[in-house]
Amino acid sequence: MVRKKKKRIGLRIFGITMLLLLIGGGAYAYSFYQSVTQTTEKIHQPIEREKSEKRVEEVEVVEKEPFSMLMLGVDEREGDRGRSDTMIVATVNPNNNSVKMVSIPRDTRTEIIGKGYKDKINHAYAFGGVEMSMDTVEDFLDIPIDYYLQINMEGYKDVVDAVGGVTVANDLEFSYGGSHFPEGEITLDGEKALNYSRMRYEDPRGDFGRQLRQRQVIKAVMKEGASISSLTNYADIFTALDKNIKTNLTFDEILEIQKHYKDVVNDIEQLKVEGSGTQINSIYYLQVPTEEQNRIQSELQTHLEI
């Protein structure tokens, strides 16, 4: 149980980091056009999915339209599709240069679109892969899901290492995962960055403190990824990306996003889905009240300008 929880946390951090790298690295990408082309060809995985009823016309990033992305953190195993232990939806609006992110708890009870009954939302991936996950999340949030980003957990460490590590200002001395983190400015490799971002119970601020450290690492990765010094590591960075993510974004769409949406990374708001735990037939679920679901839906719809 503890190991699974740690993986979910790491996947959440990695998912946000990947989105920031895709959006924020415009100059970086154009400088290494050929490498980007090769990487996007490897990570591009189109899906067979009917047009969303929640959009009159498909989104056009070349027109700088707001769009949404579902990030799926998947612990893949041989011979088993696995489940999406982390599900994050990001809405991106270039008109007000902002991003809203909502993490959907894996135990959230909702209708699984294509199955016709209610179950844990993360089971959608096990039943029908990316397509069923997108359809189910789209129904739960009542917004169109335009793109997906599927993430392999181990890739988070690879990306931090690829940019040469990150430096953060730590305000709480603690030890976790076999690593010690003193107060002050510290430099982290991939393994330490993951442990630094995971700790919660020793922090008197609880999850707030953990989220603070997650944001520190994410911003540090962005800073390193966009810096001139990191250009020498571009091969390692692209290798980390093509080994660990899949997306239906095309090469042209990625370039358009990097060109027109890069300022959105300066304003990222994280939304939280509130609910209460319940047992149904001896199975634990998170029950999200209708009022809470409507609140999240309304905020995301407004951000997408729909």
Secondary structure, 3 states (H helix, E strand, C coil): CHHHHHHHHHHHHHHHHHHHHHHHCHHHHHHCHHHHHHHHHHHECCCCCCCCCCCCCCCCHHHCCCEEEEEEEECCECCECCCEEEEEEEEEECCCCEEEEEECCCCEEEEECCCCEEEECCHHHHHHHHHHHHHHHHHHHCCCCCEEEEEECCHHHHHHHHCCCEEEEECCCEEECCEEECCEEEEECHHHHHHHHHCCCCCCCCHHHHHHHHHHHHHHHHHHHHCHHHHHHHHHHHHHHHHHEEECCCHHHHHHHHHHCHHHHHCEEEEECCCEEEEECCEEEEECCHHHHHHHHHHHHHHHCC
